[in-house]
Amino acid sequence: MATIPDITSEKLEVWDQYKNKQPDEVLASVYSHIEKASRQMCAWYWSSIRTKRNTSLAVRWLSFLLLALGTTFPIFAALQTTSDEKLLLTQLAVAFLIIAGLVQLADRVFGWSSGWMRYISVVTTMENLTRAFQMEWAKYLVSKAAPPDSTDAKALFELAKGLEQELLKLQAEETTKWVAEFNTGIALLDTMIKTQREETDKKLEAIRTSLTVQESAQKADEKAKIAGALEVTLTFKAEAKTIKIGLDSEPPKEFLGTFWTRLDVSPGRHIVRVTTSSLPARTIERIVEVKPDSLTKLDVPMGE
């Protein structure tokens, strides 16, 4: 893309170009100057309009295409048979609509469409002023039967000066509107970034909270699976006697003592069975709740 030259004066005109000149020469120089100034301004806007118009139309067509896809994909999703296909088409529809919104936001931030409309309005006014100036210039000369003199040169100089001032005024007003729109676009972009950052922070905090809850639950599950220990205190009236003791459905084994212990007991409820050796034999059953990663104690009075 060719670079559009700026509207600028490379250097001032010769300071005495109108000095000691005939009225015809002065009028030719004045007309040439105002023609060059008008063409330079209008040409800059027409060249800029082409770029903004093409970009604006591309943005509009892209937005419309994305809107059409985002609107029709949910309909196609309803026609699918599997949940995965429905979910995929629905997610694509949401993505298309989001991208369409971002494209429209970019148009507002960078001012492609609004700049196109603004430039069209300005350059059309400039062209109309230039044509009106040409007619006023011609009308003045037609109304003069005699050759132009210094008075005519001064009058036409003021006419050209008025046109240039009007063109510069339009340019200044358009530049002021551009600055205001640029600042509005920056403010809008800042607002969107701030809003999106806040939404992202909320989502991030929600994810962190969810991960913390999951981690805590995982640790709790892991801890709940850690084996515990069991200590059974056998209380005799006199000295300890040989008994048979076992846990749950395991075969009981003989034991002599007052403290029976077992490591690596799975957490949960268990049945402790104690069978006396004296006749008649008695079996004592007690239910004990073994806690994970801890020592659980149980007292069993033997009554002997």
C-alpha positions in Angstrom: 0.0 0.0 0.0 1.4 3.4 -1.0 2.0 5.9 1.7 -0.3 8.9 1.6 1.8 12.1 1.6 1.0 14.5 4.5 -0.6 17.8 3.8 2.3 20.1 4.5 4.2 23.1 3.1 7.8 22.0 2.3 8.9 25.7 2.2 7.4 29.1 2.1 6.8 30.8 -1.3 9.2 33.5 -2.4 8.4 36.5 -0.3 8.4 39.0 -3.1 6.8 36.9 -5.8 3.9 39.4 -6.2 6.1 42.5 -6.0 6.4 44.6 -9.2 4.3 42.1 -11.1 1.5 42.9 -13.6 -2.1 42.1 -12.4 -2.3 39.3 -14.9 0.8 37.7 -13.5 -0.4 38.2 -9.9 -3.7 36.6 -10.7 -2.1 33.6 -12.4 0.2 33.0 -9.4 -2.7 33.4 -6.9 -4.9 31.0 -8.9 -2.1 28.5 -9.2 -1.4 28.6 -5.5 -5.1 28.1 -4.4 -5.5 25.4 -7.0 -2.5 23.5 -5.7 -3.6 23.9 -2.1 -7.1 22.7 -2.8 -6.0 19.7 -4.9 -3.5 18.7 -2.2 -6.1 18.7 0.6 -8.8 17.0 -1.5 -6.3 14.4 -2.8 -5.2 13.5 0.7 -8.8 12.9 1.8 -9.7 10.9 -1.3 -6.7 8.7 -0.9 -7.4 8.2 2.9 -11.1 7.5 2.1 -10.1 4.6 -0.2 -8.2 2.9 2.6 -10.9 3.5 5.2 -13.7 2.5 2.9 -12.1 -0.8 2.0 -11.3 -1.6 5.6 -14.8 -0.7 6.8 -16.5 -2.8 4.1 -14.3 -5.7 4.9 -15.1 -5.4 8.6 -18.8 -5.2 7.8 -18.8 -8.2 5.6 -16.7 -10.2 8.1 -19.1 -9.2 10.9 -22.1 -10.2 8.9 -20.5 -13.6 7.9 -19.6 -14.3 11.6 -23.1 -13.3 12.7 -24.7 -15.6 10.1 -22.5 -18.5 11.2 -23.2 -17.8 14.9 -26.9 -17.7 14.2 -27.2 -20.8 12.0 -24.8 -23.1 13.8 -27.2 -23.6 16.8 -29.9 -24.7 14.3 -27.5 -27.2 12.8 -26.6 -28.3 16.4 -30.2 -29.1 17.1 -30.2 -31.5 14.1 -27.2 -33.5 15.3 -27.6 -36.9 16.9 -24.6 -37.0 19.3 -24.0 -34.7 22.2 -20.4 -34.1 21.2 -21.4 -32.8 17.8 -24.1 -30.6 19.4 -21.6 -29.2 21.9 -19.0 -28.5 19.2 -21.4 -26.6 16.9 -22.8 -24.6 19.8 -19.3 -23.7 21.0 -18.3 -22.6 17.5 -21.4 -20.4 17.3 -20.5 -18.7 20.5 -16.9 -18.2 19.3 -18.1 -16.7 16.0 -20.4 -14.2 17.8 -17.6 -13.2 20.1 -15.2 -12.7 17.2 -17.9 -10.6 15.4 -18.2 -8.4 18.5 -14.4 -8.0 18.7 -14.3 -7.0 15.0 -17.0 -4.4 15.6 -15.1 -3.2 18.7 -11.9 -2.8 16.5 -13.9 -0.8 14.0 -15.0 1.6 16.8 -11.6 1.8 18.4 -9.7 2.5 15.1 -12.5 4.6 13.6 -12.5 2.9 10.1 -16.3 3.4 9.4 -16.7 6.7 11.3 -13.5 8.0 9.7 -14.8 7.1 6.2 -18.0 9.0 6.8 -16.2 12.0 8.3 -13.7 12.2 5.4 -16.5 11.9 2.9 -18.3 14.8 4.5 -15.2 17.0 4.7 -13.9 16.4 1.2 -17.3 16.8 -0.4 -17.6 20.2 1.3 -14.0 21.1 0.1 -14.9 20.1 -3.5 -18.1 22.2 -3.4 -16.2 25.2 -2.0 -13.6 24.8 -4.8 -16.2 24.7 -7.5 -18.0 27.7 -6.0 -14.6 29.6 -5.9 -14.0 28.8 -9.6 -17.4 30.2 -10.5 -17.0 33.3 -8.4 -13.5 33.9 -10.0 -14.9 33.4 -13.5 -18.0 35.6 -12.7 -15.7 38.4 -11.5 -13.5 38.4 -14.6 -16.5 38.1 -17.0 -18.1 41.2 -15.4 -14.9 43.2 -16.2 -14.7 44.6 -19.7 -11.3 46.2 -19.2 -8.1 44.2 -18.4 -7.6 43.5 -14.7 -5.8 46.1 -12.7 -4.4 46.2 -9.2 -7.8 46.6 -7.6 -9.0 43.5 -9.4 -5.9 41.6 -8.3 -6.5 42.6 -4.7 -10.2 41.5 -4.8 -9.4 38.2 -6.4 -6.6 37.7 -3.9 -9.1 38.1 -1.1 -11.4 35.6 -2.8 -8.6 33.0 -3.0 -7.6 33.8 0.6 -11.2 33.2 1.8 -11.3 29.8 0.1 -8.0 28.7 1.6 -9.1 29.8 5.1 -12.3 27.8 4.6 -10.4 24.7 3.6 -8.0 25.1 6.5 -11.0 25.5 8.9 -12.6 22.3 7.6 -9.3 20.5 8.0 -8.8 21.8 11.6 -12.4 20.9 12.5 -11.9 17.4 11.1 -8.6 17.0 13.0 -10.3 18.0 16.2 -13.0 15.4 15.7 -10.3 12.8 14.9 -8.5 13.6 18.1 -11.8 13.3 20.1 -12.6 10.0 18.4 -9.1 8.7 19.0 -9.3 9.5 22.7 -12.8 7.9 22.9 -11.4 4.8 21.2 -8.5 4.6 23.6 -10.9 5.0 26.6 -13.2 2.3 25.2 -10.2 0.0 24.7 -9.0 0.7 28.2 -12.5 0.0 29.6 -12.7 -3.3 27.7 -9.3 -4.4 28.8 -10.2 -3.5 32.4 -13.5 -5.3 32.2 -11.9 -8.4 30.6 -9.1 -8.4 33.2 -11.6 -8.3 36.0 -13.6 -11.1 34.4 -10.4 -13.1 33.9 -9.4 -12.5 37.6 -12.8 -13.7 38.7 -12.5 -16.8 36.6 -9.0 -17.4 37.8 -10.0 -17.0 41.4 -12.9 -19.4 40.8 -10.5 -21.9 39.2 -8.1 -21.5 42.1 -10.9 -22.1 44.6 -12.1 -25.1 42.7 -8.6 -26.5 42.6 -8.1 -25.9 46.3 -11.4 -27.7 47.0 -10.4 -30.5 44.8 -7.0 -30.7 46.4 -8.5 -30.7 49.8 -11.0 -33.4 48.9 -8.3 -35.4 47.3 -6.1 -35.1 50.4 -9.1 -36.1 52.5 -9.8 -39.1 50.4 -6.1 -40.1 50.5 -6.1 -39.6 54.3 -9.3 -41.6 54.6 -7.5 -44.5 52.9 -4.5 -44.5 55.3 -4.6 -47.5 57.5 -5.0 -47.1 61.3 -4.0 -49.1 64.3 -6.1 -50.9 66.9 -5.2 -51.5 70.6 -7.5 -53.9 72.6 -7.2 -53.8 76.4 -8.3 -57.1 78.0 -9.4 -56.6 81.6 -9.2 -59.7 83.8 -10.3 -59.9 87.5 -7.1 -61.6 88.4 -4.1 -62.7 86.3 -4.3 -62.8 82.5 -5.5 -66.0 80.9 -5.0 -67.4 77.4 -7.7 -66.4 75.0 -8.4 -66.5 71.3 -8.8 -63.2 69.6 -9.4 -62.2 66.0 -10.6 -59.4 63.8 -13.7 -59.7 61.6 -13.8 -63.0 59.8 -10.2 -64.0 60.2 -9.4 -67.2 62.2 -8.9 -66.3 65.9 -5.4 -66.9 67.4 -4.4 -67.7 70.9 -3.1 -64.7 72.9 -1.9 -64.3 76.5 -1.7 -60.8 77.8 -3.7 -57.7 78.6 -3.0 -55.6 75.5 -3.6 -56.9 72.0 -2.5 -54.7 69.1 -2.9 -54.7 65.4 -1.2 -52.4 62.8 -2.4 -51.6 59.3 -6.1 -51.9 60.0 -8.3 -50.5 57.2 -10.4 -47.5 58.3 -14.0 -48.3 59.1 -16.1 -50.6 61.4 -14.6 -53.9 62.5 -15.7 -56.7 64.8 -13.4 -57.9 67.5 -14.1 -61.4 68.7 -12.6 -62.7 71.9 -13.2 -66.3 73.0 -12.3 -67.4 76.5 -10.4 -70.6 77.2 -12.3 -71.6 80.4 -15.3 -73.8 80.3 -17.8 -73.1 79.2 -16.2 -71.0 76.5 -17.6 -67.6 75.9 -17.3 -65.4 72.8 -17.3 -61.7 73.2 -17.9 -59.5 70.2 -17.4 -55.8 70.1 -17.7 -53.3 67.2 -15.0 -50.8 66.9 -14.6 -47.8 64.6 -11.0 -47.6 63.4 -10.1 -44.1 62.3 -7.6 -43.5 59.5 -4.0 -42.7 60.4 -4.7 -42.9 64.1 -4.7 -45.3 67.1 -8.1 -46.6 68.2 -8.4 -48.1 71.6 -11.0 -50.6 72.8 -11.6 -52.0 76.3 -13.0 -55.5 76.6 -13.9 -56.7 80.2 -13.3 -60.5 80.3 -15.2 -61.1 83.6 -12.6 -63.7 84.7 
